[in-house]
Amino acid sequence: MSQKALSSATDLIDGTRPSRSVIRLLARRPWRMAIALVAFAFKEIPMWFLPVITAAIIDIVAGSGTVTAVLGWFAVAVVLLLQNYPNHIVYTRNFMTVVRDTGADLRNALAERLQSLSIGYHTRVSSSIVQTKVVRDVENVELMLQQVTHPLLSALMVLIGAITMTAIAVPQFLPVYALAVPIAIGLRAGLRRRSHVRNEVFRREMEGLASRVGEMASLIPVTRAHGLERTAVTRVASGADGVRRAGLHLDMLNGHVASISWVTMQLLGVGCLVLAAVFSLTGILPITPGEVVLLSTYFALLTQGLTQLLMLIPVGARGLESVRSMAEVLQEPDLELNEGKRQVDEVIGAITLASASHRYPEADEDALHAIELEIPVGKTIALVGSSGSGKSTLLNLVLGFVRPTAGRLLLDGADMQTLDMRTVRRFVSVVPQESVLFEGTIRDNVAYGMPEASDEQIEQALRDANAWEFVTEQTLGWHTVVGERGARLSGGQRQRLAIARALVRDPRILLLDEATSALDPESEGLVKDALNRLMAGRTTLVVAHRLSTVRRADVIVVLERGRIVERGSHDELLAAQGRYAHLHFTQSSAR
């Protein structure tokens, strides 16, 4: 899908006007919609014209007409009924193509927007809630369009046909039809606000449950290790009970809607039949027996269509609430602002922090305070310090996940505020503490985002990452599926694949975030050896708790409470007997 199409889909969604948003989405494919509407108009002709044929045949029989006349009307009925099939297929093909394309557009637009939103947004919003919006909410909109559009158009066609034919046959009876539509609209308006509120409450409860289920799934190893199964079940049960209560309240409202709608419309239908019969018997209007059937049938069709529409209020309300839900993502202003900034075609790797500070929203003090740091090309800088000292914030600052709230961050002499960080990151690789692998083959994971990578490049990256041996031992080699999040591999194997992924990209800047802290000694040795190859000649920032992993860094920077308190080589900092020496002594004693 083109960027223009995605932007268009995003711009058309307005959470305050969901109905208008749906219409504007459908209008993006005018030709298919026009063909679908024309085909629908033709296929629905029997719905409003068959009562005319029925009335005509009744009047022929009542007036002792001819068999030929009856057969003539029969032939008309056959033609009208047979044309329904091809036109229905044309309608279904075109309209459902629009519906499915709209669903795909919405999912792609949501995915595109999610990739543009800041890291701050993704830390605030549960991934399970995001998944619900992309999967369930779009499905609700598709379901609404499938289930509501047909009866809505059918009722509209019947109304037009009934009014037209009644105006020709018995124009004096037209005011009676005027009763049905306002009553239906009045019922819809009276229930609209309550339906909106209860659907919103139900959606929020569903999102909360999705979040708790996601947490439960990710915490199962911790839960099982500490015997907290009952606690986890109780948390999910609490969310499920909230969904149950909100769903029951919504069901009761929908039950009221269904019953009130049915009773009201049936009363109108019976009233129309009686009124037509009274007019005919008393001679108030010159209505024939066939016309009594015609008028009552039309009114029955009309009230049946309106009843069906009123019954679908819950489906429509759920779909419109899903539009509001998607709008929360598509209209979220917390974007990583890259549009219009200078694109980067080459990175050398010199990084400078000039009095750079960062304060998180609603925080009382800076997470980083006036950091002055030069990171020369090809050098390794290690960041150490206690938890909360600002190491990860500084790493995120260099990666562009957060921006300086004061001071400047320069890349090769250019202020990174002026650069499109998406193009910068093509020259950056990150090896985190927990390597992130997706459900796919080893080869797919190593070549992620690089379809042009050759087999020779991938093999060399695996060899340099000390991963080639265990890869070749797999039954299918690098075509082996690693499982969700790499579950079929050990921690050391996953980390070496993450290093191979970084190597195949040949980055100029490398960020290592506790890359060996979770490994056993044997795996740590293999990963360290692979990291040394990866770091060679590249500008590298290393965050580490284990000071043994940063001995060979060109410069070690010690952070405390967002400030640099020491810097120097391992030997220089030990000789200074400062904060680094204290941390080193503490860890050495612990071993």
C-alpha positions in Angstrom: 0.0 0.0 0.0 1.3 3.5 -0.8 2.2 6.1 1.8 -0.4 8.4 0.3 -3.1 5.8 0.8 -2.1 5.2 4.4 -2.1 8.9 5.1 -5.5 9.3 3.5 -6.9 6.5 5.7 -5.4 8.1 8.8 -6.8 11.6 7.9 -10.3 10.2 7.4 -10.7 8.8 10.9 -12.3 11.2 13.4 -13.1 9.8 16.8 -15.7 12.4 17.5 -17.7 11.6 14.3 -17.4 7.9 13.7 -20.3 7.6 11.4 -19.0 10.2 9.1 -15.6 8.5 9.2 -17.0 5.2 8.0 -18.8 6.9 5.1 -15.6 8.8 4.1 -13.7 5.5 4.2 -16.2 3.8 1.9 -16.2 6.8 -0.4 -12.4 6.3 -1.1 -13.5 3.7 -3.7 -16.3 5.5 -5.5 -16.5 3.3 -8.6 -16.8 0.0 -6.8 -19.3 1.6 -4.4 -21.3 3.0 -7.4 -21.4 -0.4 -9.1 -22.4 -2.1 -5.9 -25.2 0.4 -5.3 -26.6 0.1 -8.8 -26.5 -3.7 -8.6 -28.2 -3.6 -5.2 -31.0 -1.4 -6.6 -31.7 -3.9 -9.4 -31.5 -7.0 -7.2 -34.0 -5.4 -4.7 -36.7 -4.7 -7.3 -38.6 -7.9 -6.4 -38.8 -6.8 -2.8 -41.0 -3.8 -3.6 -42.5 -4.8 -6.9 -43.8 -8.3 -6.0 -46.6 -6.7 -3.9 -47.7 -4.9 -7.0 -47.9 -8.2 -8.9 -49.7 -9.8 -6.0 -52.3 -7.0 -5.9 -52.8 -7.1 -9.6 -53.4 -10.9 -9.6 -55.9 -10.6 -6.7 -57.8 -7.9 -8.5 -57.8 -10.0 -11.7 -59.3 -12.9 -9.7 -61.8 -10.6 -7.9 -62.8 -9.1 -11.2 -63.0 -12.4 -13.1 -60.1 -11.5 -15.4 -58.3 -13.8 -17.9 -55.7 -16.5 -17.3 -53.5 -14.7 -19.9 -53.3 -11.6 -17.7 -52.3 -13.7 -14.7 -49.6 -15.5 -16.8 -48.3 -12.1 -18.0 -47.8 -11.0 -14.4 -46.2 -14.3 -13.7 -43.6 -13.8 -16.5 -42.8 -10.4 -15.1 -42.2 -12.0 -11.6 -40.0 -14.7 -13.0 -37.7 -12.2 -14.8 -37.5 -10.0 -11.7 -36.6 -12.9 -9.5 -34.0 -14.4 -11.9 -32.1 -11.2 -12.3 -31.6 -11.1 -8.5 -28.8 -13.7 -8.7 -26.3 -12.1 -11.0 -26.9 -8.6 -9.5 -26.5 -10.0 -6.0 -23.1 -11.5 -7.0 -22.0 -8.2 -8.6 -23.1 -6.3 -5.5 -21.4 -8.8 -3.1 -18.2 -8.8 -5.2 -17.8 -5.1 -5.3 -19.1 -4.1 -1.8 -17.2 -6.8 0.1 -14.1 -5.9 -1.9 -14.5 -2.3 -0.5 -15.1 -3.7 3.0 -12.1 -6.0 3.0 -9.9 -3.3 1.4 -11.1 -0.8 4.0 -10.2 -3.3 6.8 -6.7 -3.8 5.3 -6.3 -0.1 4.9 -7.2 0.5 8.6 -4.8 -2.2 9.8 -2.0 -0.9 7.6 -2.7 2.7 8.8 -2.6 1.5 12.4 0.6 -0.3 11.9 2.1 2.7 10.1 1.0 5.0 12.9 2.3 2.7 15.6 5.7 2.8 14.0 5.6 6.6 14.0 4.5 7.0 17.6 7.2 7.8 20.2 8.8 5.2 22.5 7.0 7.0 25.3 3.7 6.1 23.9 4.6 2.4 23.6 5.8 2.4 27.2 2.5 3.8 28.4 0.2 1.5 26.3 0.1 -2.2 26.7 1.0 -4.2 23.6 -2.1 -6.3 24.2 -4.3 -3.3 24.0 -2.6 -2.3 20.7 -3.1 -5.8 19.4 -6.8 -5.5 20.3 -7.2 -2.3 18.3 -5.5 -3.7 15.2 -7.3 -7.1 15.2 -10.6 -6.8 17.1 -11.6 -3.2 16.4 -11.0 -3.5 12.7 -13.0 -6.8 12.7 -15.9 -5.0 14.4 -15.9 -2.3 11.7 -15.9 -5.0 9.0 -18.7 -6.8 10.8 -20.7 -3.7 11.1 -20.4 -2.9 7.4 -21.4 -6.5 6.5 -24.4 -6.7 8.8 -25.8 -3.2 8.7 -25.4 -2.0 5.1 -27.6 -4.7 3.5 -30.7 -4.1 5.6 -30.1 -0.4 5.6 -30.1 -0.3 1.8 -32.9 -2.8 1.6 -35.1 -0.7 3.9 -34.3 2.4 1.8 -35.2 0.7 -1.5 -38.4 -0.7 -0.1 -39.3 2.8 1.3 -38.6 4.4 -2.1 -40.5 1.7 -4.0 -43.4 1.7 -1.5 -43.8 5.5 -1.6 -43.6 5.5 -5.4 -46.1 2.8 -6.0 -48.5 4.0 -3.3 -48.3 7.5 -4.8 -49.4 6.0 -8.1 -52.1 3.7 -6.7 -53.5 5.3 -3.6 -51.7 8.7 -3.0 -54.1 9.5 -0.1 -52.5 6.8 2.0 -49.0 8.3 1.9 -49.3 10.1 5.2 -49.6 6.8 7.0 -46.1 5.8 5.9 -44.8 9.0 7.4 -45.4 7.6 10.8 -43.0 4.7 10.6 -39.7 6.5 9.8 -40.0 9.2 12.5 -40.8 6.6 15.1 -37.8 4.5 14.1 -35.6 7.6 14.2 -37.0 8.6 17.6 -36.2 5.2 19.0 -32.7 5.3 17.6 -32.0 8.8 19.0 -33.5 7.9 22.4 -31.1 4.9 22.8 -28.0 6.4 21.1 -26.3 8.0 24.1 -26.9 5.1 26.4 -25.7 2.6 23.7 -22.5 4.7 23.2 -21.7 4.9 26.9 -22.2 1.2 27.5 -20.2 0.2 24.4 -17.4 2.4 25.5 -17.4 0.9 29.0 -17.4 -2.6 27.5 -14.5 -1.8 25.2 -12.4 -0.4 28.1 -13.1 -3.5 30.1 -12.1 -5.7 27.2 -8.9 -3.7 26.7 -8.1 -4.1 30.4 -8.7 -7.8 30.2 -6.5 -8.1 27.1 -3.7 -6.3 29.0 -4.0 -8.6 32.0 -3.9 -11.7 29.8 -0.8 -10.4 28.0 0.9 -9.8 31.4 -0.1 -13.3 32.6 1.4 -14.9 29.4 4.7 -13.0 29.7 5.0 -13.6 33.5 4.2 -17.4 33.4 7.9 -18.4 34.1 8.0 -16.0 37.1 4.5 -17.0 38.3 5.4 -20.7 38.1 8.8 -20.3 39.8 7.2 -18.5 42.8 4.0 -20.6 43.1 1.8 -17.5 42.2 -0.6 -19.3 39.9 -3.6 -18.4 42.0 -2.6 -14.8 42.1 -2.3 -14.6 38.3 -5.7 -16.4 37.9 -7.3 -14.0 40.3 -6.0 -10.9 38.4 -7.4 -12.2 35.2 -10.6 -13.3 36.9 -11.1 -9.7 38.2 -10.7 -8.4 34.6 -13.1 -11.1 33.3 -15.7 -10.1 35.9 -15.5 -6.5 34.8 -16.1 -7.7 31.2 -19.0 -9.9 32.4 -20.7 -7.0 34.2 -20.2 -4.5 31.4 -21.3 -7.1 28.8 -24.4 -7.9 30.8 -25.4 -4.2 31.1 -24.9 -3.9 27.3 -26.9 -7.1 26.7 -29.8 -5.8 28.8 -29.8 -2.5 26.9 -29.7 -4.4 23.6 -32.6 -6.6 24.8 -34.7 -3.5 25.5 -33.9 -2.1 22.0 -34.9 -5.4 20.3 -38.2 -5.8 22.2 -39.3 -2.1 21.9 -38.4 -2.0 18.2 -40.3 -5.2 17.4 -43.4 -4.4 19.4 -43.6 -0.8 18.0 -43.2 -1.9 14.4 -45.6 -4.8 14.6 -48.3 -2.5 16.1 -47.7 -0.1 13.2 -48.0 -3.0 10.7 -51.3 -4.3 12.2 -52.6 -0.7 12.4 -51.9 -0.1 8.7 -53.7 -3.4 7.7 -56.8 -2.4 9.7 -56.8 1.1 8.5 -56.6 0.0 4.8 -59.5 -2.4 5.4 -61.6 0.2 7.2 -61.1 2.7 4.4 -62.0 0.1 1.8 -65.2 -1.1 3.7 -66.5 2.4 4.5 -65.7 3.8 1.1 -63.6 6.7 2.6 -61.1 5.8 -0.1 -61.7 3.8 -3.3 -59.4 0.9 -2.3 -59.7 -2.5 -4.0 -59.0 -5.8 -2.2 -55.7 -6.0 -4.1 -54.7 -2.6 -3.0 -55.5 -3.5 0.6 -53.0 -6.3 0.3 -50.6 -4.0 -1.5 -50.7 -1.3 1.2 -50.5 -3.7 4.1 -47.6 -5.7 2.4 -45.6 -2.5 1.8 -46.1 -1.4 5.4 -45.1 -4.8 6.7 -42.0 -4.8 4.5 -41.2 -1.3 5.7 -41.7 -2.0 9.4 -39.8 -5.3 9.0 -36.8 -3.5 7.5 -36.9 -0.8 10.1 -37.2 -3.5 12.9 -34.2 -5.2 11.4 -32.2 -2.0 11.4 -33.2 -1.2 15.0 -32.1 -4.8 16.0 -28.7 -4.0 14.5 -28.2 -1.0 16.7 -25.8 -3.0 19.0 -23.7 -4.1 16.0 -23.6 -0.6 14.7 -22.8 0.9 18.1 -20.0 -1.7 18.6 -18.5 -0.9 15.2 -18.7 2.9 15.8 -17.0 2.5 19.2 -14.3 0.5 17.5 -13.8 3.5 15.1 -13.4 5.7 18.2 -10.9 3.2 19.6 -8.8 3.2 16.4 -8.9 7.0 16.4 -7.1 7.0 19.8 -4.1 5.6 17.9 -4.5 7.4 14.5 -5.0 10.8 16.2 -2.5 10.3 19.0 -0.2 13.4 18.8 2.8 11.8 20.6 4.8 11.2 17.4 8.5 10.8 16.8 8.9 13.8 14.6 10.9 12.9 11.5 8.9 14.4 8.6 10.6 17.2 6.8 14.0 16.7 8.5 17.3 16.0 6.7 17.8 12.5 5.5 21.2 10.9 6.3 22.9 8.9 3.5 26.2 8.3 5.4 27.3 8.1 9.0 30.9 8.3 10.1 30.2 7.7 13.8 31.3 10.8 15.8 28.9 11.6 18.7 28.9 14.7 20.9 26.7 15.5 23.8 26.9 19.2 24.5 25.2 20.0 27.9 22.5 17.5 26.9 19.8 17.0 29.5 16.6 15.0 29.4 13.6 15.2 31.7 10.7 12.7 31.4 7.1 14.1 31.3 5.8 14.9 34.8 9.2 14.2 36.4 10.4 16.5 39.1 14.0 16.4 38.0 16.2 15.6 35.0 17.1 12.0 34.3 20.2 13.4 32.6 21.7 16.7 33.6 24.0 18.7 31.3 26.0 15.8 30.0 29.3 16.8 28.3 30.7 13.8 26.4 32.8 13.3 23.2 32.6 9.9 21.6 35.2 9.7 18.8 34.8 7.6 15.7 35.6 3.9 16.3 36.0 4.2 20.1 34.2 2.2 22.8 32.6 4.1 25.6 31.3 2.2 28.6 28.5 3.6 30.8 28.4 2.3 34.3 26.6 3.3 37.5 23.9 2.1 39.9 20.3 1.5 38.8 18.5 4.8 37.9 21.8 6.6 37.3 20.7 7.5 33.6 22.6 4.8 31.6 19.6 3.6 29.6 18.3 7.2 29.2 21.6 8.2 27.6 21.5 5.2 25.3 17.9 6.1 24.3 19.1 9.7 23.7 21.8 8.5 21.3 19.3 6.2 19.6 16.8 9.1 19.2 14.1 7.3 21.3 14.0 10.4 23.5 15.2 13.9 22.6 17.2 16.4 24.7 15.1 18.7 26.7 18.1 21.0 27.0 21.5 21.1 25.3 22.4 19.4 22.0 23.3 16.0 20.7 25.5 16.0 17.6 26.1 13.2 15.1 29.1 13.9 12.8 28.8 17.6 13.7 25.1 17.8 12.8 22.4 18.5 15.5 20.4 15.3 15.7 17.2 17.4 16.2 17.5 18.3 12.5 18.0 14.7 11.2 15.4 12.1 10.2 16.3 9.5 12.8 14.8 6.7 10.6 17.6 7.2 8.1 20.2 7.5 10.9 19.2 4.2 12.4 20.0 2.4 9.1 23.6 2.8 10.3 23.0 1.8 13.9 22.7 -1.7 15.5 21.5 -2.5 19.0 22.2 -5.7 21.0 19.9 -5.7 24.0 20.0 -7.7 27.2 17.2 -9.9 26.0 17.5 -10.5 22.2 14.2 -10.2 20.4 13.6 -12.9 17.8 10.3 -13.5 15.9 8.5 -16.6 14.9 10.5 -17.5 11.8 13.7 -19.2 10.6 17.2 -18.5 11.8 18.0 -17.0 8.4 14.9 -14.8 8.5 15.9 -13.5 11.9 19.5 -12.7 11.0 18.5 -11.0 7.7 15.5 -9.1 9.3 15.0 -5.9 7.3 17.7 -6.8 4.8 16.2 -8.9 2.0 19.2 -8.1 -0.2 21.6 -9.9 2.2 23.3 -12.8 0.4 23.8 -16.3 1.8 27.5 -15.7 1.9 27.0 -12.5 4.0 24.7 -14.3 6.4 27.0 -17.3 6.8 29.9 -15.0 7.5 27.9 -13.0 10.1 26.9 -16.3 11.8 30.6 -17.5 11.9 31.8 -14.1 13.3 29.0 -14.3 15.9 30.2 -17.8 17.0 26.8 -19.1 15.9 27.6 -21.1 12.8 28.4 -24.3 14.8 25.1 -24.6 16.6 23.2 -23.5 13.5 24.6 -26.3 11.4 23.8 -28.7 14.2 20.1 -27.9 13.8 18.0 -30.5 11.7 17.1 -27.9 9.1 20.2 -25.7 9.5 19.4 -22.0 9.2 15.9 -22.9 7.9 15.1 -24.1 11.5 12.1 -22.2 13.0 13.2 -20.6 16.3 9.8 -20.4 17.9 8.0 -17.4 19.4 10.6 -15.0 20.8 13.3 -17.6 20.1 11.8 -20.0 22.7 13.5 -23.1 21.1 17.0 -21.6 21.6 19.1 -21.0 24.7 19.8 -17.5 25.9 23.4 -17.6 24.6 22.2 -18.9 21.2 19.6 -16.1 20.9 22.2 -13.5 21.8 24.7 -14.8 19.2 21.9 -14.6 16.6 21.3 -11.0 17.7 25.0 -10.3 17.2 24.9 -11.9 13.7 21.9 -9.7 12.9 24.0 -6.7 13.9 27.0 -7.9 11.9 25.2 -8.4 8.7 24.0 -4.8 8.8 27.6 -3.6 9.1 26.6 -0.6 11.4 28.8 2.4 12.1 27.4 2.9 15.6 26.8 0.0 18.0 24.8 0.1 21.2 25.1 -2.8 23.7 22.7 -2.8 26.5 23.6 -5.4 29.2 24.4 -7.8 26.3 26.0 -10.5 28.5 24.4 -10.0 31.9 21.9 -12.8 31.6 24.3 -15.5 30.3 26.1 -18.5 31.9 29.9 -18.3 31.9 30.4 -20.6 28.9 27.8 -18.6 26.8 29.2 -15.3 28.1 32.7 -16.3 26.8 31.4 -17.1 23.3 29.2 -13.9 23.2 32.1 -11.7 24.4 34.4 -13.1 21.7 31.7 -12.4 19.1 31.1 -8.9 20.5 34.8 -8.1 20.2 34.6 -8.8 16.5 31.4 -6.8 16.2 32.9 -3.7 18.0 36.1 -3.6 16.0 36.3 -0.3 14.2 32.8 0.8 15.2 31.7 3.6 17.5 30.3 1.7 20.5 28.4 2.5 23.6 28.2 -0.2 26.2 25.9 -0.2 29.2 26.9 -2.8 31.8 26.4 -3.7 35.4 29.2 -6.3 35.3 32.4 -4.2 35.3 34.4 -7.2 34.1 32.8 -6.7 30.7 34.0 -3.1 30.3 37.7 -3.3 31.2 38.8 -3.0 27.6 36.7 0.1 26.8 38.6 3.2 25.7 36.7 5.3 28.1 34.5 4.3 31.1 31.9 6.9 32.1 30.5 6.7 35.6 27.0 8.1 36.0 25.1 8.9 39.2 21.7 10.6 39.4 22.0 11.7 35.8 25.4 13.3 36.1 28.9 12.2 35.0 30.9 11.8 38.2 34.0 10.1 36.7 35.6 9.2 33.4 38.8 7.4 32.3 40.2 4.0 31.6 39.8 1.0 33.9 43.2 1.4 35.4 42.9 5.2 35.8 39.6 4.9 37.6 40.9 2.2 39.9 43.9 4.4 40.8 41.5 7.4 41.4 39.9 5.4 44.3 36.5 7.0 43.5 33.0 5.7 42.7 34.2 3.3 40.0 36.8 1.8 42.3 34.1 1.3 45.0 31.8 -0.4 42.5 34.6 -2.6 41.3 35.6 -3.6 44.9 32.0 -4.4 45.8 31.5 -6.7 42.8 34.9 -8.4 43.3 34.1 -9.1 46.9 30.7 -10.5 46.0 32.4 -13.1 43.8 
